[in-house]
């Protein structure tokens, strides 16, 4: 990107690039603050907004719920089998189920749900925001005295957060049930030891980190593509473009995942 700024010295190009990236991150934070205020404002839930919110909640969650749950179930079965067989071969069977829960439920499923929602819902919604803005939909709403952020962007952000949390929560429950069945089968003999091990894994601190990570994942995948779509100038080399938004979203997801690992294991 720096090499695409001709006619400037290297320090000036570095400064201009850093300034544009800082502006892009500031816009994300500003939009997040605006969305938070709108979410907490009762005036944001008028008749038209409620209808749009219900439509986006359904479209962003219901069509992908079954498919992602089946995918999570298959991953759970395969991973549980691999870990159990490997642990048995090394004489570490007592740690197999705990390892499955830590790797699958605490780490893989929330991240997979966030990426799935981003690719399936929020990134296309960000592109829709760009098209609506470019076709004059936002200007038409302003001309009629309506707030385009409240009417068009807010329902998409809330729907993205809801879809991510719903998919992660449901898939974690499915993974926990299938992990038990993969180890103990269809009987209740292992239920006491399983619940005791579950309590040892999900301590209050781990549960808090898990909940915060899921919420921050959902906020990142719901908000950053919307900000990219709202401020996209059409130039693919600019940090406000969709490609720049994708880069920032993956960077935020990586930082959240690293922070959660540090919180759980350090």
PEBELUR-V679186 format. One record per pair of residues at least 4 apart in sequence whose ideal C-beta (glycine too) atoms are under 7 Angstrom apart, sorted by the first residue. I is the first residue (numbers start at 0). J is the second residue. If there is no record, write none. Layout:
BEGIN
i = {I/I}
j = {J/J}
END
This chain:
BEGIN
i = {0/0/1/1/1/3/4/4/7/7/7/8/9/10/11/12/13/14/15/16/17/18/19/19/19/20/20/21/22/23/23/23/23/24/25/26/26/26/27/27/27/27/28/29/30/30/30/30/30/31/31/32/33/33/34/34/34/34/35/36/37/37/37/38/38/43/43/43/44/44/45/46/47/47/48/48/48/48/49/50/51/51/51/52/52/52/53/54/55/55/55/55/56/56/56/57/58/59/59/59/59/60/60/60/60/63/63/63/64/64/65/66/67/67/67/67/67/68/68/68/68/69/70/71/71/71/71/71/72/72/72/73/74/75/75/75/75/75/75/76/76/76/77/78/78/78/79/79/79/79/79/80/80/81/82/82/82/82/83/83/83/83/84/85/86/86/86/86/87/91/94/95/96/96/96/96/97/97/97/98/99/99/100/100/100/100/101/101/102/102/103/103/103/104/104/104/104/105/106/107/108/108/108/108/108/109/109/109/109/109/110/110/110/110/111/112/112/112/112/112/113/113/113/113/113/113/114/115/115/116/116/116/116/116/116/116/117/117/117/117/117/118/120/120/120/121/121/121/121/121/122/122/123/124/124/124/124/124/125/125/125/125/125/125/125/126/126/126/127/128/128/128/128/128/128/129/129/129/130/131/131/131/132/132/132/135/136/137/137/138/139/140/140/140/141/145/146/147/148/148/149/152/152/152/153/154/155/155/156/156/156/156/157/158/159/159/159/159/160/160/160/160/161/162/163/163/163/163/163/164/164/164/165/166/167/167/168/169/170/171/172/173/174/175/176/177/178/179/179/179/180/180/182/183/183/183/189/190/191/192/193/194/195/196/197/200/201/201/202/203/204/205/205/206/207/208/208/208/208/209/210/211/212/212/212/213/214/215/215/216/216/216/217/218/219/219/219/219/219/220/221/222/223/223/223/223/223/224/224/224/225/226/226/227/227/227/227/227/227/230/231/231/231/232/232/234/235/235/237/238/239/240/241/242/243/244/245/246/247/248/249/250/251/252/253/254/255/256/257/258/259/260/261}
j = {16/236/12/13/16/236/12/15/11/12/15/12/13/14/15/16/17/18/19/20/21/22/23/237/238/24/238/25/26/27/238/239/243/28/29/30/226/230/31/222/223/226/32/33/34/222/225/226/229/35/222/36/37/148/38/153/156/222/39/40/43/149/153/43/157/48/149/153/48/49/49/50/51/150/52/149/150/154/53/54/55/150/154/56/154/157/57/58/59/154/155/158/60/158/161/61/62/120/158/159/162/64/161/162/165/67/115/119/68/166/69/70/71/112/115/166/170/72/169/170/173/73/74/75/108/170/173/174/76/173/177/77/78/79/103/173/174/177/178/80/177/181/81/82/99/103/83/99/177/178/181/84/181/85/86/95/98/99/87/95/181/182/88/89/91/92/94/95/92/95/98/99/100/178/182/196/101/196/200/102/103/178/104/105/178/200/105/200/106/107/107/108/174/108/171/174/175/209/110/111/112/167/170/171/174/113/167/212/213/216/114/216/252/256/115/116/163/166/167/170/117/163/216/217/220/252/118/119/166/120/121/159/162/163/166/220/121/122/220/224/248/122/124/159/162/125/159/220/221/224/126/224/127/128/155/159/224/225/129/224/225/227/228/241/244/130/228/241/131/132/151/152/225/228/229/133/228/231/134/136/137/151/136/137/229/139/140/141/147/142/143/145/147/150/147/150/150/151/152/153/153/156/225/229/157/158/159/225/160/221/222/225/161/162/163/217/220/221/164/217/218/221/165/166/167/216/217/220/221/168/213/217/169/170/171/213/172/173/174/175/176/177/178/179/180/181/182/183/189/193/184/185/189/188/189/193/193/194/195/196/197/198/199/200/201/205/205/206/206/207/208/209/263/210/211/212/259/262/263/213/214/215/216/255/259/217/218/219/255/220/252/255/221/222/223/248/251/252/255/248/225/226/227/244/247/248/251/228/244/248/229/230/244/231/239/240/241/243/244/239/239/240/241/237/239/240/240/242/243/243/243/244/245/246/247/248/249/250/251/252/253/254/255/256/257/258/259/260/261/262/263/264/265}
END
